[in-house]
Amino acid sequence: METVFSSYMKEHQFDVEKLRDHRLRGHFKERYEHRRNLVDWDYNFGVKDFSKTVHLQEYRTWRMNGIGFMTRLANGTIPNRTLGSYIPGK
């Protein structure tokens, strides 16, 4: 527990963009370079039939950069360190 809570401190390096890229590379594996096409495939053959309110442009933006919606007209410059954990899935 001590290791987890100490990782929230600012003296530990935390590059959220690098961590997200690493996670996406692990998810897409050898198809990483074609992820935009895969996002379109997922939308057309998975999401579109179940949710008529999700537009392709919004879905693509969310899948490519991880931002689901904008909350205000300001840019967040400080990442949330509590969401920076990683557990390998099966």
C-alpha positions in Angstrom: 0.0 0.0 0.0 2.9 2.3 0.8 4.3 1.9 -2.7 1.0 2.7 -4.3 0.4 5.9 -2.3 4.0 7.1 -2.6 3.6 6.9 -6.4 1.0 9.7 -6.2 3.8 12.1 -5.1 5.1 14.6 -7.6 8.8 13.6 -7.1 8.0 10.4 -9.1 8.1 10.9 -12.9 4.6 10.5 -14.4 4.3 11.0 -18.2 0.6 10.2 -19.0 1.1 10.5 -22.8 3.9 7.9 -22.7 1.9 5.6 -20.5 -1.2 5.8 -22.7 1.0 5.1 -25.8 2.5 2.1 -24.1 -1.0 0.8 -23.2 -2.3 1.3 -26.8 0.7 -0.5 -28.2 0.1 -3.4 -25.9 -3.6 -3.5 -26.8 -3.2 -3.2 -30.6 0.1 -5.1 -30.8 1.3 -5.5 -34.4 -1.8 -3.6 -35.6 -0.8 -0.4 -33.8 0.1 1.4 -37.0 -3.4 0.7 -38.3 -5.3 1.7 -35.2 -7.4 4.3 -36.9 -8.8 1.7 -39.3 -9.4 -0.6 -36.3 -11.4 2.1 -34.5 -13.6 2.6 -37.6 -14.1 -1.2 -37.8 -15.1 -1.3 -34.1 -17.5 1.5 -34.5 -19.2 0.2 -37.7 -19.5 -3.5 -36.6 -19.9 -3.0 -32.8 -21.0 0.3 -31.5 -23.2 1.8 -34.3 -25.9 -0.8 -34.1 -26.2 -0.6 -30.3 -26.0 3.2 -29.8 -27.6 5.6 -32.2 -26.4 8.6 -30.2 -22.7 8.0 -30.6 -21.3 9.7 -33.7 -18.3 8.3 -35.5 -16.2 11.5 -35.1 -16.8 11.5 -31.3 -16.0 7.8 -31.0 -12.9 8.1 -33.1 -11.6 11.1 -31.0 -12.3 9.2 -27.8 -10.5 6.1 -28.9 -7.5 7.9 -30.4 -6.8 10.4 -27.6 -8.7 9.1 -24.6 -10.8 12.2 -23.9 -14.5 11.2 -23.8 -15.9 14.7 -23.4 -14.8 18.2 -22.7 -15.9 19.6 -19.4 -15.0 23.2 -19.9 -13.0 25.6 -22.1 -9.7 25.0 -20.1 -7.0 22.4 -20.8 -6.1 20.1 -18.0 -2.4 20.3 -17.5 -2.0 18.1 -14.4 -2.7 14.4 -14.9 -4.7 12.3 -12.4 -2.0 10.0 -10.9 -4.6 7.8 -9.2 -5.6 6.5 -12.7 -2.0 5.6 -13.7 -2.0 2.0 -12.5 -1.8 -1.0 -14.8 -3.0 -4.5 -14.3 -2.4 -7.0 -17.2 -5.6 -8.5 -18.4 -6.3 -11.9 -19.9 
